[in-house]
Amino acid sequence: MSKHKVKLLAALVLSLTMVVMLIPATAARAQYTNDYALYNQYYELDAELYIDFYDLDIIDAFDFETYISLIQDDNLRAEMLEHQHRMVVQVSAVEAYNRMMEQFLTTVDGNLQLVYPDDYAGAYVDYDTLVIQLTCISDESIAFYRRLVGRDAPVVFKQVEHSFNQLIAFGEMFVEAIDVPLVSFGFDTMNNAYRITLDQNYAGSMAVMESFSATARFMPVPLIIYLCEPSEEQALTGGSGITTPHVNGDFSVGLAGRRSGNVNALLTTGHAFRRFNNVASGTVPVFRGSQLIGHLDMFRVETYSSGWPNTANGDWAVIHLNSTGSAMMTNQTRTGERMQAWAPTAPAGATVRGIGVHSIWQATVTDVNQSVVSRGADGIYRQSHGITRARFVGAAVSQGGDSGGTIFMSGGINTFVGVHASRTSTHTYFSPLAWVPNFAPLTS
């Protein structure tokens, strides 16, 4: 670390450990031997393929009401029912939020980004109402935002001191002054501040908190530092398992759908494919059980990508399905719930549900458009941007293998909003659908 950074941050030290679960692999069936051999020759790799998973073609196993009825803990059942009720009442507010976000999505230097108006300070769901925060509320600004969300949308306006653009500009300058690993950073909508998260397991984190507390009052923009355990990446039907050669372990299907040109595809996690940076589209095979179902079309995670994703944001991958995979397409999760709609993202305050190959969980969104830092196998720290953070509700949390799993809202209809990326014991991080170009999930 340079001397001026030490002076600026008073030895501010942060740490992140992202763990990818690795499992050995074995050989695929004979009908794919030639394809796999060509693949190995192309990459000059020597590994076997492990295949042992469920069918992608999901049956109606049980619905959420049945799942709730099986919970014996009265308090947990009541808590989950209350959050299900919140999903129903928040629908109109979430729809208004996504109409506004669609207007903010802009291509900058070839990359899709959220570009915020100078007076915008974030929005969140308060029960059934969308609260839009502005630095200056006037008849003109109210009219502008009502045009974005819809005249009859359930919105109210709240005046706060700092805009998102101010928080980002100051917060990112602070982050740039740190050349040690970060856990995550981004704006904090509810507190109208910029949040930086430190690894609670790192020996110097508490000293940093104490040093920061002594100087925070002199800062022109509020910064908040939290301690948190490091976020864990998870190895790869919604929620059913898939795999790819040379990536040890399974990962989860987000949802099937179609790419531009009416090409059958499915959405999953991007970090399962980071070792295939800049490979040609159609060269990385993806398997469901022992069946080859398609090939990687494009992905994005951290600094890794292939297939022209046209954004620097998110942790996602699109798989083009072959005839076998296309025959397995469904809009269901592995629990039998069907996706009936999709939305680009979910706002702070929204309640979501997640389903991966191993787990089912619920969570409340706390922060949007966050940057999350992970350490690669080479020891280098890289950032994933545009990630949504949500706090788990109840005891159920995601597990290894759930990455790529379905994240959705269930307010009368099930609405797909993104794929699971990583988690801590208290929070899930997911990649919003907004960053995936030209992908339309199946909703019928």
Stockholm file with secondary structure:
# STOCKHOLM 1.0

chainA/1-444         MSKHKVKLLAALVLSLTMVVMLIPATAARAQYTNDYALYNQYYELDAELYIDFYDLDIIDAFDFETYISLIQDDNLRAEMLEHQHRMVVQVSAVEAYNRMMEQFLTTVDGNLQLVYPDDYAGAYVDYDTLVIQLTCISDESIAFYRRLVGRDAPVVFKQVEHSFNQLIAFGEMFVEAIDVPLVSFGFDTMNNAYRITLDQNYAGSMAVMESFSATARFMPVPLIIYLCEPSEEQALTGGSGITTPHVNGDFSVGLAGRRSGNVNALLTTGHAFRRFNNVASGTVPVFRGSQLIGHLDMFRVETYSSGWPNTANGDWAVIHLNSTGSAMMTNQTRTGERMQAWAPTAPAGATVRGIGVHSIWQATVTDVNQSVVSRGADGIYRQSHGITRARFVGAAVSQGGDSGGTIFMSGGINTFVGVHASRTSTHTYFSPLAWVPNFAPLTS
#=GR chainA/1-444 SS CCHHHHHHHTSCCCCCCCCCCCCCCCCCCGGGHHHHHHHHHHHTCCCCCCCCCCCSSCCCCCCHHHHHHTCCCHHHHHHHHHHHHHHHHTHHHHHHHHHHHHHHEEEETTEEEECCCTTEEEEEEETTEEEEEESSCCHHHHHHHHHHHCTTCCEEEEECSCCHHHHHHHHHHHHHTCCSCCSEEEEETTTTEEEEEEETTSTTHHHHHHHHHHHGGGCSSCEEEEEECCCEECCCCBSCEEEETTEEEEEECCEEEEETTTEEEEEECSGGGGGGTTCCTTCSEEEETTEEEEEEEEEEETTEEESCCCCSBCSEEEEEECHHHHHTCCSBBTTSCBCCEECSCCCBTCEEEEECSSCEEEEEEEEEEEEEEEECTTSCEEEEEEEEEEEEESSCCCCTTCTTCEEEEESSSEEEEEEEEEECSSEEEEEEGGGSTTEEECCC
#=GC SS_cons         CCHHHHHHHTSCCCCCCCCCCCCCCCCCCGGGHHHHHHHHHHHTCCCCCCCCCCCSSCCCCCCHHHHHHTCCCHHHHHHHHHHHHHHHHTHHHHHHHHHHHHHHEEEETTEEEECCCTTEEEEEEETTEEEEEESSCCHHHHHHHHHHHCTTCCEEEEECSCCHHHHHHHHHHHHHTCCSCCSEEEEETTTTEEEEEEETTSTTHHHHHHHHHHHGGGCSSCEEEEEECCCEECCCCBSCEEEETTEEEEEECCEEEEETTTEEEEEECSGGGGGGTTCCTTCSEEEETTEEEEEEEEEEETTEEESCCCCSBCSEEEEEECHHHHHTCCSBBTTSCBCCEECSCCCBTCEEEEECSSCEEEEEEEEEEEEEEEECTTSCEEEEEEEEEEEEESSCCCCTTCTTCEEEEESSSEEEEEEEEEECSSEEEEEEGGGSTTEEECCC
//
